[in-house]
Amino acid sequence: MKNNNIIRRGLSVLSVSLLIAMVSSCSDRETLDLQPYNNLYEDIAFTSAVNVDLAVMGVYNAAQNGIYKTAPDAANTPRGYVFGAAYVEQNDVRGEDMVNTATFYQLTYTATYDGGSPNNSHYWMNGYGLVNKANITIDGLKKAGETGVITPAVRDNYLGEMYFLRALAHLELLKHFSRPYNFTANASHPGIPYRTTAITSPAAIEEGLKVGRGTVAEAYTKILADLDQAELLTASKSTRSGNARITRATKEAAIALKVRAYLNMRDWTKVLTEGAKLSSAYTLTATPDVPFILANNYNNSESVFSIENSANTNPGTNAGLASMYRDRSLVCISPIIWRNPRWLLDDKRRAETAMVRTSTAGVKYVNKYKDVTNLSDGSPIMRYAEVILSMAEAYARQGNTASAITYLNMVRNRSLATPATQQYTAASFANATDLVDAIITERRIEFLGEGMRWGDIHRLLYDDLVPTPGIPAKVANSTPPGSAFTLGTPYTGPLGVAMIPKTDFRILWPIPNDEIVNNPTLAAQQNPQW
C-alpha cells in the first residue's frame, strides 16, 4: 500500500487527540495501523456533545502544537507547529528585520534549507495534518447534526471554525511553497493541494495521492469559499466570553483573514469592503504595548485571533515565544529596521521593557512575549492594526491619498510622542510610491516579532510600486555588536547574508522529501530546481 507520509502522520495525530484532547506522538509504524484508530473514531468521536467539543478542541491543539520529530522513531517534541510559535519564528527569520543569533533557525535565516530540513518539512507536514483533522471533524459535525447529538446552531458554529482553520492553513502554506498571486497574470502558476476530503482509510489515502497542486487562483477561490462559510456560520465574538473571543475563530476573524487574502490578491476594493465590516467590532488599544501585557493577551480590544498557549500546553523551551525571543535570546531585532529613519527615535514601540529589551552589550530584542516561566503568551495571528494598515494600502493604491494617510495615522499616531507635529500629512510623501513604501515600513515596525514580514516580502516580489528584490540581504547569522544599534543614521554596516533574487529557486521551500518519496503526483510537481 502506498502511503502519503504527511497524510498518515496527520491522521495519527487526529485520532489520538480526539481521545485525550491534546496532540500525542505516534511512531510511523503506529500510523500505518489505521483500523484500530478508525473503529474508535467512528464509534466514539461524535456520539456525544462532550466528545464533539473534544474533537473541535483537538483541531485547535493541532494548530498550536503539531508533531516535531528529530528522527523517524524519536519522541514527538512540542515546537509550536504551525501556529503556536513556528508561524512567528519562521516568518520572522525568513525576512531581514529579525536576526537569528545562533544555529537554531540558521537554515531558514540563510536559505540553506532543502527537502529534508526539519523546519520547512514540519511546516508542510503539520499544515496538512491540521487540514486533515479539520476535514475529519467537518464530516463528523455534519453527522452529529443529522443524528441530533448537537443542535443545528452548535453544529454550524463548529463548522465555521473548522472552515476558518482549513483556510488559514492553506493560506499559510501558499506563501512558502508557491509564488505570489500576481506572478502570472491570472495566477495560473502552481499552487498547493487544497484538501477538502478527510483521509481516514487506506482507500482515502489512495484518493488523496491523486490530488495535485492546482493553481494559485484555484487555491484562493477555495480559501475565500471557506472563509465565506466561516463568516456565515461562526458566532460573533460579541457572543463569546473570556479567552474564546480571541482564541477561537469568530465571524470577525474570518472577515479579517479575507482582508489578508484579498491584499495578497491585490483586490483593493475587496480589502476595503471586508475591512469596513470590522470598524465597529474592534478598536486599537490606546498604546501599542497593551495587547502584549500578559494579563491582556487574551482580553483586549485589538487582537482578532491568537493561538492560546498555557502552562499545560505550550511549544516548550525550544520554541516558546518568550523562550526564544527573550529568555534564550536566540532571535534579536536587526539594526536594519531598528535604524530605519521612518521609525522615529521617541516612538513608543522602542519603549524599554514594554516593547523592547536591551542586553548589557546594547543588543535589542523584542519584548512582546514575557512569560518565560509558563510560556503562556498568545501567538498573535491577526490584530486589528493589520486590517487598518491593509486598508491604508488599498486606499493608496486606488489613489485616495487622504484616506490612505488617515488610516496610516490611525496606527502610527498612538505610538508617537507628539502626534500633532509628528504625524504624516500629504506633504510627507512625494508620490504614491512613497506613500505605499511608508505603509509597508509601518507594517514592519508595528508587527516586528509577530511573524508578518515574510508575508509582505512574498506578496510584493512582483509589485508595481515597491517590489521586494527577493529575500533581502541580512545582518550575519550571529549576535550583532551593540554599536550596530546606535540611532541617528540608517544602518550601513556589513550584511553577512547576501540577497537572494526573486528569480532564485530558494524563494520557495521545497515540497519535503518524505512527501515526494510517497506521493508520485507531487513528486512530478516539485518546485523547480529542488
Steps between C-alpha positions, in 0.01 A plus 500: 500500500636837404467758774537873509731558794351839571144374498582193711656707773217751494249218547680351797518833677130554448397159627694526820399859567132412484550278801716719719428846354863566432760397245698187581777327312477183295780324318477444128432131570200601708365734236482215251263317735192691392219261592504521884500879493226510239271265694542711810450820305181388329352347815577773751618831361166659411255303712468757778513876530800468732696296248406739222647787699815295563528433128478870419754589767728230360514693173600818683764299682638386165518864390697580814732203547537250221754224464874572504741209478877516483505144358227264370485300823574788735244621748278788397632832631272805525633774274190708431432387144334660322339792680597462866846651450660379176280734296656800677856372504525360147330800337722737698832340415414462132511880493766758581353679802586232757841337542559135578778512758597131522441181302137437592340662195815528291375293207193720467688825561769427242271317254719189512208264548415203281229236477621330815540807722284461810351849523347522154415129492310516827321812379357303207431189704320680779318737267340205326458314828289794617306502175425128526382530857272786398362293212429198719332722755289669232366159395439402861320824580263454210415148618461615860259767383299250297466260795411769751813463711545877473258776405512663157630821658787321675577303183512811285727690737744210520490452124585866450798465730627201303461681167697791646787278617508315169525829311764635739722194450478506121561876483809460714641216290451700179747771601779251559448242226352707213583823320285806584160551346614746232795289380287423195226718359220263601674324791524187288833389647523202738323534831474234768269201540179635652371211703130491585454124538570320826774237487387220732578175319746340259250557220475867588878525498505360148250764392696769682810410307324603180447859614750726328604856567243681289561868432546787742175649369314179576645488850389856574151428367471214747650701786245775446217248473603353835523845655161602363358191669687582818361853499149367444507221758735600780379689804597863545757585762230701674327173591814345649652555840848486648793382290270355235440847356860492375616137508205351310407578143222756473299663226731800532816289476374353172447851364848610610656199329312589183659845519841332508411273207365784287810708575711213364276491194531877453122537502500842665124549484436173684762592762303815576159332489599224740703727725208740542294218653730502804490870581251454784641171626852606598691804617872555521632498854609839634868406489675233292613290797154416637440178298835372628446559869466143622169562675361647177620235254158344472294799608544821302313699239751450218599133475287323239639148521783352704601144571472428871800371692497408867708342774346164411533515124763713328775465239767433764845638571615439142222702340295698752493865398622634834770235505642570155453878484569585862640238736745334258556805277513288185338766281572873528382810320703588192674838488358522146153576632610642837678784322244552223443878481122461483510352852527813712741507790231567761246252360331308783571172323863553604396511868734301721332211684155565355603420141878456487770345714863615480782267598799621698689507169241734346328244276127555449241223542124494455334486842143432391509150651565514871399175670830311520364278778182357346543606135135604501525802270253475216631453148362807317355400164289808424455842662266778392805715425568268206152559360541878529840504330370272225220749440753784498695320229187429298399866512850608397504266203159628390628857508304606808793667674300672773333180620827308474676749727208503743512123540879494519492760775240302694764240576810715506374793706438300816874428512615858444621728778330806346255396227398858422845577361630151412207349313507453125340756268466518124823701494684202650486307173630585156271256320294183536811283506636693795170465684473126443861460609417680825205267558714190440766638736232565760398135475863399556517713815154426637519122457867454584545159659148385410575290193366745244806599300529204263139537389570855381832408337327218315192689377711799385757306296337614175337820620474798266584766762717354776629163378717297733810375316478153648608379841665819629864520602538454873733558789721195556365197683637592843440755773577848362721731705319750718654784300296390198186626675613860545220725379530812288588361158378207287692175541784473247702230672592156368237263366621147552213329316474598134176591329338212311332626179130444448580276203700260717347162580570547871221758524274197541533217746521157339223249545654271767689188402263276697210630294687463172600140578147394590294714264562453126260779407691762696834344409424611146400846625796589722606864502756560222867418567431321828 
